[in-house]
């Protein structure tokens, strides 16, 4: 149940844009948080194989979930492998496309892939699955009161005869009664790279990333633009009840491989959103080889309180279109996906020590 103080805050959060300065309020901002490793999950058991993890999530019971495009590995709180929850196919509980989003609800696990939603209990048994009628959906933002909140892709209107960076839209839609789709008035712009190649072939790559973090099923923090901005959605009201950002020195985008795609000058400012206790952490694109990754801390009023570095030098990153850091927090513990010297991918659990 949501604490009363937390609930009163959300009721009073207006739609005004909160502008924060470049520096946070805390005097010792910019310090490095100590990380003490307490557990590491590797694929040496032979029961599973990490080939391309894109997410790590931790449930309230401590169970750990590692998401790939065609796997969802479940581990208990001690790191013991339990099962793969992703089933390939077109039958009940099966998905025939990539796994796009995973929600860990109080008593169930929700899998989303393109136009299909699969609800499982914590043991992986099927509760129900269904295909919402209508458009092709890109993201599942949340589930509240028996409703599912999805983003549908709305292609922008512009001349597609020249390669370049363009802006398209995602629209918020609500799915009720398993199939009924109700559109809303909310549109979320995002940046794409549109490429015309040889023989007129056309390709599109997403520059923006849809990042979410949920303090409660009713609310979700959302970032969807390359620039520094976070929105707060109230699913029960179907409203954006808060927008905040801070002055941020953007980071130049460094490409590891050559590409014919038109790329932006800068990396996305935010690469991960996390909820830690009552605060929101915005994991930024600022990376220091000695200190690690810069994390900004905001309170429930959207005020910029603090900033610190997580000393992660082997965090898994993506060098194709944007930088991101797969990680999760649970209490005072941080979970990350890392790559060793020989390319071995593992899940690390650290105790965070802030002196």
ABEGO torsion letter per residue (X at the ends): XBBAAAAAAAAABBABBBBBBABBABAABGBBBBBBBABBBBAAAGABBBABBABBBBBAAGBBBBBBAABBBBBBAAGBBABBABBBEABBGBBABBBABBBBBAABBBBBBGABBBBBBAAGBBABBBBBBEBBBABBAEBBGGBBBBBBBBBBBBBBABBEBBBBBBBBBBBBGGABBBBBABBBBBBBBBBBBBGGBBBBBBABBBBBBBABAABBBBBABABBBBBBBBAAAGBBABBBBBBBBBBBBBBABBBABBBBABBBABABBBBBEABBBBBBABBBAAAEBBBBBBBAAGBBABBBBBBBAABBBBAAABBBBBBBBBEABBBBBBBBAAGBBBBBBBBBBBX
